Amino acid sequence: MNQKLQQLRTQREQQETELIALKETVNELKQLLQAMNPKPSGGAK
């Protein structure tokens, strides 16, 4: 039981780390797109 809890906790921490990395990647892609296409966009940021 305790081992299962530890396993789930470790899994969740890994998923959180991956999520943070994904968010950073998305932000970098947005910056790249803005640099390539410097027109002001009317969409939400």
PDB file of N, CA, C and O in Angstrom, chain B, residues numbered from 101:
ATOM      1  N   MET B 101       0.841  -1.210   0.000  1.00  0.00           N
ATOM      2  CA  MET B 101       0.000   0.000   0.000  1.00  0.00           C
ATOM      3  C   MET B 101       0.873   1.255   0.000  1.00  0.00           C
ATOM      4  O   MET B 101       0.702   2.156  -0.822  1.00  0.00           O
ATOM      5  N   ASN B 102       1.807   1.285   0.943  1.00  0.00           N
ATOM      6  CA  ASN B 102       2.680   2.454   1.042  1.00  0.00           C
ATOM      7  C   ASN B 102       3.539   2.605  -0.205  1.00  0.00           C
ATOM      8  O   ASN B 102       3.808   3.715  -0.665  1.00  0.00           O
ATOM      9  N   GLN B 103       3.966   1.462  -0.744  1.00  0.00           N
ATOM     10  CA  GLN B 103       4.799   1.486  -1.955  1.00  0.00           C
ATOM     11  C   GLN B 103       4.005   2.045  -3.129  1.00  0.00           C
ATOM     12  O   GLN B 103       4.537   2.782  -3.959  1.00  0.00           O
ATOM     13  N   LYS B 104       2.719   1.683  -3.185  1.00  0.00           N
ATOM     14  CA  LYS B 104       1.857   2.166  -4.268  1.00  0.00           C
ATOM     15  C   LYS B 104       1.706   3.686  -4.175  1.00  0.00           C
ATOM     16  O   LYS B 104       1.747   4.387  -5.187  1.00  0.00           O
ATOM     17  N   LEU B 105       1.531   4.180  -2.956  1.00  0.00           N
ATOM     18  CA  LEU B 105       1.406   5.628  -2.766  1.00  0.00           C
ATOM     19  C   LEU B 105       2.670   6.345  -3.218  1.00  0.00           C
ATOM     20  O   LEU B 105       2.609   7.372  -3.894  1.00  0.00           O
ATOM     21  N   GLN B 106       3.811   5.794  -2.836  1.00  0.00           N
ATOM     22  CA  GLN B 106       5.093   6.396  -3.224  1.00  0.00           C
ATOM     23  C   GLN B 106       5.240   6.407  -4.736  1.00  0.00           C
ATOM     24  O   GLN B 106       5.739   7.371  -5.317  1.00  0.00           O
ATOM     25  N   GLN B 107       4.795   5.313  -5.372  1.00  0.00           N
ATOM     26  CA  GLN B 107       4.876   5.202  -6.828  1.00  0.00           C
ATOM     27  C   GLN B 107       4.022   6.281  -7.485  1.00  0.00           C
ATOM     28  O   GLN B 107       4.446   6.937  -8.437  1.00  0.00           O
ATOM     29  N   LEU B 108       2.804   6.453  -6.955  1.00  0.00           N
ATOM     30  CA  LEU B 108       1.900   7.455  -7.523  1.00  0.00           C
ATOM     31  C   LEU B 108       2.461   8.860  -7.340  1.00  0.00           C
ATOM     32  O   LEU B 108       2.358   9.700  -8.234  1.00  0.00           O
ATOM     33  N   ARG B 109       3.054   9.108  -6.179  1.00  0.00           N
ATOM     34  CA  ARG B 109       3.621  10.434  -5.903  1.00  0.00           C
ATOM     35  C   ARG B 109       4.766  10.729  -6.868  1.00  0.00           C
ATOM     36  O   ARG B 109       4.863  11.829  -7.412  1.00  0.00           O
ATOM     37  N   THR B 110       5.629   9.740  -7.073  1.00  0.00           N
ATOM     38  CA  THR B 110       6.748   9.913  -8.006  1.00  0.00           C
ATOM     39  C   THR B 110       6.235  10.173  -9.413  1.00  0.00           C
ATOM     40  O   THR B 110       6.760  11.026 -10.128  1.00  0.00           O
ATOM     41  N   GLN B 111       5.198   9.425  -9.808  1.00  0.00           N
ATOM     42  CA  GLN B 111       4.613   9.582 -11.135  1.00  0.00           C
ATOM     43  C   GLN B 111       4.075  11.000 -11.296  1.00  0.00           C
ATOM     44  O   GLN B 111       4.267  11.630 -12.336  1.00  0.00           O
ATOM     45  N   ARG B 112       3.399  11.496 -10.261  1.00  0.00           N
ATOM     46  CA  ARG B 112       2.806  12.826 -10.334  1.00  0.00           C
ATOM     47  C   ARG B 112       3.886  13.893 -10.442  1.00  0.00           C
ATOM     48  O   ARG B 112       3.736  14.859 -11.191  1.00  0.00           O
ATOM     49  N   GLU B 113       4.966  13.724  -9.699  1.00  0.00           N
ATOM     50  CA  GLU B 113       6.058  14.697  -9.775  1.00  0.00           C
ATOM     51  C   GLU B 113       6.664  14.718 -11.173  1.00  0.00           C
ATOM     52  O   GLU B 113       7.005  15.782 -11.689  1.00  0.00           O
ATOM     53  N   GLN B 114       6.797  13.545 -11.783  1.00  0.00           N
ATOM     54  CA  GLN B 114       7.337  13.484 -13.145  1.00  0.00           C
ATOM     55  C   GLN B 114       6.404  14.191 -14.115  1.00  0.00           C
ATOM     56  O   GLN B 114       6.855  14.906 -15.010  1.00  0.00           O
ATOM     57  N   GLN B 115       5.093  13.989 -13.936  1.00  0.00           N
ATOM     58  CA  GLN B 115       4.132  14.622 -14.836  1.00  0.00           C
ATOM     59  C   GLN B 115       4.163  16.140 -14.675  1.00  0.00           C
ATOM     60  O   GLN B 115       4.064  16.874 -15.658  1.00  0.00           O
ATOM     61  N   GLU B 116       4.302  16.610 -13.427  1.00  0.00           N
ATOM     62  CA  GLU B 116       4.378  18.054 -13.200  1.00  0.00           C
ATOM     63  C   GLU B 116       5.619  18.633 -13.868  1.00  0.00           C
ATOM     64  O   GLU B 116       5.564  19.707 -14.467  1.00  0.00           O
ATOM     65  N   THR B 117       6.739  17.921 -13.763  1.00  0.00           N
ATOM     66  CA  THR B 117       7.978  18.381 -14.390  1.00  0.00           C
ATOM     67  C   THR B 117       7.809  18.460 -15.898  1.00  0.00           C
ATOM     68  O   THR B 117       8.246  19.422 -16.531  1.00  0.00           O
ATOM     69  N   GLU B 118       7.164  17.429 -16.478  1.00  0.00           N
ATOM     70  CA  GLU B 118       6.948  17.421 -17.924  1.00  0.00           C
ATOM     71  C   GLU B 118       6.024  18.557 -18.335  1.00  0.00           C
ATOM     72  O   GLU B 118       6.214  19.171 -19.385  1.00  0.00           O
ATOM     73  N   LEU B 119       5.020  18.836 -17.501  1.00  0.00           N
ATOM     74  CA  LEU B 119       4.071  19.903 -17.812  1.00  0.00           C
ATOM     75  C   LEU B 119       4.771  21.256 -17.831  1.00  0.00           C
ATOM     76  O   LEU B 119       4.527  22.076 -18.715  1.00  0.00           O
ATOM     77  N   ILE B 120       5.641  21.485 -16.853  1.00  0.00           N
ATOM     78  CA  ILE B 120       6.391  22.744 -16.805  1.00  0.00           C
ATOM     79  C   ILE B 120       7.273  22.876 -18.046  1.00  0.00           C
ATOM     80  O   ILE B 120       7.359  23.949 -18.643  1.00  0.00           O
ATOM     81  N   ALA B 121       7.923  21.780 -18.427  1.00  0.00           N
ATOM     82  CA  ALA B 121       8.781  21.808 -19.615  1.00  0.00           C
ATOM     83  C   ALA B 121       7.958  22.103 -20.867  1.00  0.00           C
ATOM     84  O   ALA B 121       8.401  22.838 -21.749  1.00  0.00           O
ATOM     85  N   LEU B 122       6.761  21.527 -20.937  1.00  0.00           N
ATOM     86  CA  LEU B 122       5.889  21.769 -22.089  1.00  0.00           C
ATOM     87  C   LEU B 122       5.491  23.232 -22.164  1.00  0.00           C
ATOM     88  O   LEU B 122       5.507  23.834 -23.238  1.00  0.00           O
ATOM     89  N   LYS B 123       5.130  23.812 -21.003  1.00  0.00           N
ATOM     90  CA  LYS B 123       4.735  25.225 -20.984  1.00  0.00           C
ATOM     91  C   LYS B 123       5.883  26.106 -21.462  1.00  0.00           C
ATOM     92  O   LYS B 123       5.673  27.057 -22.216  1.00  0.00           O
ATOM     93  N   GLU B 124       7.103  25.785 -21.017  1.00  0.00           N
ATOM     94  CA  GLU B 124       8.265  26.567 -21.441  1.00  0.00           C
ATOM     95  C   GLU B 124       8.477  26.440 -22.946  1.00  0.00           C
ATOM     96  O   GLU B 124       8.808  27.416 -23.620  1.00  0.00           O
ATOM     97  N   THR B 125       8.284  25.231 -23.465  1.00  0.00           N
ATOM     98  CA  THR B 125       8.439  25.012 -24.905  1.00  0.00           C
ATOM     99  C   THR B 125       7.413  25.819 -25.682  1.00  0.00           C
ATOM    100  O   THR B 125       7.735  26.426 -26.704  1.00  0.00           O
ATOM    101  N   VAL B 126       6.177  25.826 -25.195  1.00  0.00           N
ATOM    102  CA  VAL B 126       5.113  26.589 -25.861  1.00  0.00           C
ATOM    103  C   VAL B 126       5.459  28.075 -25.867  1.00  0.00           C
ATOM    104  O   VAL B 126       5.278  28.751 -26.879  1.00  0.00           O
ATOM    105  N   ASN B 127       5.954  28.584 -24.745  1.00  0.00           N
ATOM    106  CA  ASN B 127       6.329  29.999 -24.686  1.00  0.00           C
ATOM    107  C   ASN B 127       7.443  30.315 -25.681  1.00  0.00           C
ATOM    108  O   ASN B 127       7.417  31.356 -26.338  1.00  0.00           O
ATOM    109  N   GLU B 128       8.421  29.414 -25.790  1.00  0.00           N
ATOM    110  CA  GLU B 128       9.517  29.632 -26.740  1.00  0.00           C
ATOM    111  C   GLU B 128       8.994  29.633 -28.175  1.00  0.00           C
ATOM    112  O   GLU B 128       9.431  30.433 -29.001  1.00  0.00           O
ATOM    113  N   LEU B 129       8.055  28.729 -28.464  1.00  0.00           N
ATOM    114  CA  LEU B 129       7.485  28.678 -29.812  1.00  0.00           C
ATOM    115  C   LEU B 129       6.713  29.954 -30.118  1.00  0.00           C
ATOM    116  O   LEU B 129       6.781  30.472 -31.233  1.00  0.00           O
ATOM    117  N   LYS B 130       5.978  30.461 -29.128  1.00  0.00           N
ATOM    118  CA  LYS B 130       5.236  31.715 -29.328  1.00  0.00           C
ATOM    119  C   LYS B 130       6.197  32.853 -29.650  1.00  0.00           C
ATOM    120  O   LYS B 130       5.939  33.662 -30.542  1.00  0.00           O
ATOM    121  N   GLN B 131       7.308  32.910 -28.915  1.00  0.00           N
ATOM    122  CA  GLN B 131       8.285  33.968 -29.151  1.00  0.00           C
ATOM    123  C   GLN B 131       8.895  33.841 -30.542  1.00  0.00           C
ATOM    124  O   GLN B 131       9.120  34.840 -31.225  1.00  0.00           O
ATOM    125  N   LEU B 132       9.159  32.606 -30.956  1.00  0.00           N
ATOM    126  CA  LEU B 132       9.701  32.383 -32.302  1.00  0.00           C
ATOM    127  C   LEU B 132       8.717  32.854 -33.361  1.00  0.00           C
ATOM    128  O   LEU B 132       9.100  33.514 -34.327  1.00  0.00           O
ATOM    129  N   LEU B 133       7.450  32.513 -33.175  1.00  0.00           N
ATOM    130  CA  LEU B 133       6.431  32.919 -34.139  1.00  0.00           C
ATOM    131  C   LEU B 133       6.335  34.439 -34.212  1.00  0.00           C
ATOM    132  O   LEU B 133       6.216  35.006 -35.298  1.00  0.00           O
ATOM    133  N   GLN B 134       6.387  35.100 -33.054  1.00  0.00           N
ATOM    134  CA  GLN B 134       6.305  36.560 -33.039  1.00  0.00           C
ATOM    135  C   GLN B 134       7.515  37.175 -33.731  1.00  0.00           C
ATOM    136  O   GLN B 134       7.392  38.183 -34.427  1.00  0.00           O
ATOM    137  N   ALA B 135       8.673  36.573 -33.542  1.00  0.00           N
ATOM    138  CA  ALA B 135       9.884  37.096 -34.175  1.00  0.00           C
ATOM    139  C   ALA B 135       9.809  36.939 -35.693  1.00  0.00           C
ATOM    140  O   ALA B 135      10.270  37.804 -36.437  1.00  0.00           O
ATOM    141  N   MET B 136       9.227  35.833 -36.142  1.00  0.00           N
ATOM    142  CA  MET B 136       9.116  35.588 -37.577  1.00  0.00           C
ATOM    143  C   MET B 136       7.994  36.411 -38.201  1.00  0.00           C
ATOM    144  O   MET B 136       8.035  36.733 -39.389  1.00  0.00           O
ATOM    145  N   ASN B 137       6.991  36.748 -37.389  1.00  0.00           N
ATOM    146  CA  ASN B 137       5.786  37.403 -37.900  1.00  0.00           C
ATOM    147  C   ASN B 137       5.449  38.585 -36.994  1.00  0.00           C
ATOM    148  O   ASN B 137       4.513  38.502 -36.198  1.00  0.00           O
ATOM    149  N   PRO B 138       6.201  39.687 -37.106  1.00  0.00           N
ATOM    150  CA  PRO B 138       6.111  40.783 -36.135  1.00  0.00           C
ATOM    151  C   PRO B 138       4.866  41.656 -36.253  1.00  0.00           C
ATOM    152  O   PRO B 138       4.745  42.656 -35.545  1.00  0.00           O
ATOM    153  N   LYS B 139       3.938  41.289 -37.139  1.00  0.00           N
ATOM    154  CA  LYS B 139       2.709  42.080 -37.231  1.00  0.00           C
ATOM    155  C   LYS B 139       1.935  41.987 -35.918  1.00  0.00           C
ATOM    156  O   LYS B 139       1.895  40.924 -35.299  1.00  0.00           O
ATOM    157  N   PRO B 140       1.318  43.096 -35.485  1.00  0.00           N
ATOM    158  CA  PRO B 140       0.490  43.020 -34.269  1.00  0.00           C
ATOM    159  C   PRO B 140      -0.719  42.132 -34.525  1.00  0.00           C
ATOM    160  O   PRO B 140      -1.428  42.309 -35.515  1.00  0.00           O
ATOM    161  N   SER B 141      -0.952  41.180 -33.635  1.00  0.00           N
ATOM    162  CA  SER B 141      -2.075  40.268 -33.827  1.00  0.00           C
ATOM    163  C   SER B 141      -3.269  40.733 -33.005  1.00  0.00           C
ATOM    164  O   SER B 141      -3.102  41.240 -31.896  1.00  0.00           O
ATOM    165  N   GLY B 142      -4.458  40.563 -33.538  1.00  0.00           N
ATOM    166  CA  GLY B 142      -5.659  40.973 -32.822  1.00  0.00           C
ATOM    167  C   GLY B 142      -6.133  39.921 -31.845  1.00  0.00           C
ATOM    168  O   GLY B 142      -7.041  40.169 -31.052  1.00  0.00           O
ATOM    169  N   GLY B 143      -5.520  38.735 -31.895  1.00  0.00           N
ATOM    170  CA  GLY B 143      -5.955  37.650 -31.027  1.00  0.00           C
ATOM    171  C   GLY B 143      -5.509  37.838 -29.591  1.00  0.00           C
ATOM    172  O   GLY B 143      -4.667  38.685 -29.290  1.00  0.00           O
ATOM    173  N   ALA B 144      -6.087  37.035 -28.708  1.00  0.00           N
ATOM    174  CA  ALA B 144      -5.716  37.101 -27.293  1.00  0.00           C
ATOM    175  C   ALA B 144      -4.328  36.511 -27.103  1.00  0.00           C
ATOM    176  O   ALA B 144      -3.942  35.566 -27.791  1.00  0.00           O
ATOM    177  N   LYS B 145      -3.582  37.079 -26.162  1.00  0.00           N
ATOM    178  CA  LYS B 145      -2.230  36.583 -25.917  1.00  0.00           C
ATOM    179  C   LYS B 145      -2.235  35.623 -24.741  1.00  0.00           C
ATOM    180  O   LYS B 145      -1.186  35.093 -24.372  1.00  0.00           O
TER     181      LYS B 145
END
